Amino acid sequence: MKRENILTGSPWEDKMGYCRAVRIGNIIEVSGTVAIVDGEKVKADDAYAQTHNILERVEKVLEDLNVAMKDVIRTRIFTTDISTFEEVARAHSSFFKDIKPTTGFYEISKLIAPEYLVEIEFTAVVQ
C-alpha cells in the first residue's frame, strides 16, 4: 500500500524526523498536536481554547487527506493539569458529540513547552 506523509512546514518535522499525519490505505494516524498559543485567541492558561484550536487544525489536516472528523475512531488527550477535564471535554464534544470516538485522557508532568496544556493524537479509518 502507498504511504502518504502530510507535512505542515513545522521546523520540528525535520528536527525530530516526523510528519503531522501518515496515511496508509484507509488508516490515518495524526501525530500529537498542540495548540498555536498566540496570547490573544489562544492563551497559555485556556485549556478549552487550546483544545478547540487543536481540533480545528487537525480537521484541516484530515480534509487535506479527503478524510473527515467523522472518520476519527480514537483520540488520546494528554494534559499537564487533569483539573481542566471539563474544559477539554467541552471542546472535544463540540467536534465529536455525535461521532463518539474512543478516547483516553491522561495527566502527564510536562509537554514540550510550559504554555501547552493539551496535546492530542488521532486515529482515523476511512470506510
N, C-alpha and C positions, 0 to 999 in steps of 0.2 A: 504494500500500500504506500501511496505517496505521503510524505511528511511535509506539512506546511508550517513554517515558523512565522509568527507575527511579531515584528519588531516595532517599537514605538519611538525609537530615537533616543531613549534614555541613555545617559552615559554609563549607567550601571549595567546595561546589556553587554557591552564589550568588557567592561571591567570585571564582571562576575562570570561572564560566559553563559548568559541565559537569554530567553526572549519572553515577551509578555504572555504569549499563548502558543501552543502546539496543537495542530490538528492532524490526526492520522485516521483516515477513514471517517467514521461518524463520531469519533471521540475527540473532544476538545478539553484540554487542561489549561487553565489560566493560572499563571504564577501569582504568588502572594502580592496583593496590590494595596498600597497605602494611598491616602488622600493627597491632593495637591493643597497643602496648607498655605493659603495666601494672606492670612491675617485679617481678611475682611469678610469674604463669604464663608470661608472655612478656617476656623480658628483652632489653635492648639489645644483648647480646653473644651471643644464641642464634639462629642462622640457622635451625635446624630448627624451633624453636617459632614463629618469625616466619612461616616458610613455611607451616607447618601451620595457623596462625591465619588467614592469608590464604585458604587453600584452604577452610577451614570457612566463612568469611564469604562467599566467592563462591558456594559451594554453596547457601547460603541465598538469595542474590540470584537465582540461577538457578531455584531452587524457586519463588520468588515469580512467576516467569515461566512456570511449568509446564514447566521445562526441567531436565535432569539433567546431572550431570558426564559421563555417557556421551556427551552431545551436544557436548562440547568437542572441537574439532578442532585447536586451536593454543593454545599458551601462549608468552608471551615473558617471560623471567625476567631481571630486572636486579638486580645486586648491587654493593655497594661493595667486596666482597672475594671475588675468584674462588676463593680457597683454601677457601671454605665450600661448594664444589661438592658434596662427599659428603653433607653435612648437608641441603642444599637438595634434592638428588636423592632422598634417602631420604624426605623429607616429600612431595615431588611424587609419588613412586612409591606412597606409601601411598594416594593417591587415584586414580592413573592407571595402575597396573601393568598392568591388563588392557585399558584403553581405548587407551593409547598415542597421545595427540595428537602432532602435530609440535610442536617447541619450539626455542627458542633460549635460550642462557644467556650473558649479556653482563655484563662488568665495566664499571662507569661510575664517574666520580670522586665523585659525591655524589647523594644523594636529598634530599628536601625538608627532612629534619631528621637530625642525626647519629645518632640512636638507631635509625634504619631501616637494616637491612642488605639487605633484599629488597623488590622491588616486582614484581608480576606482572600482565600483561594477558592477557585470554582472548578467544577467538573460539569461538562455538558455532553449530552448524547443526542445526536440528530437521528430522528426516525425516518 
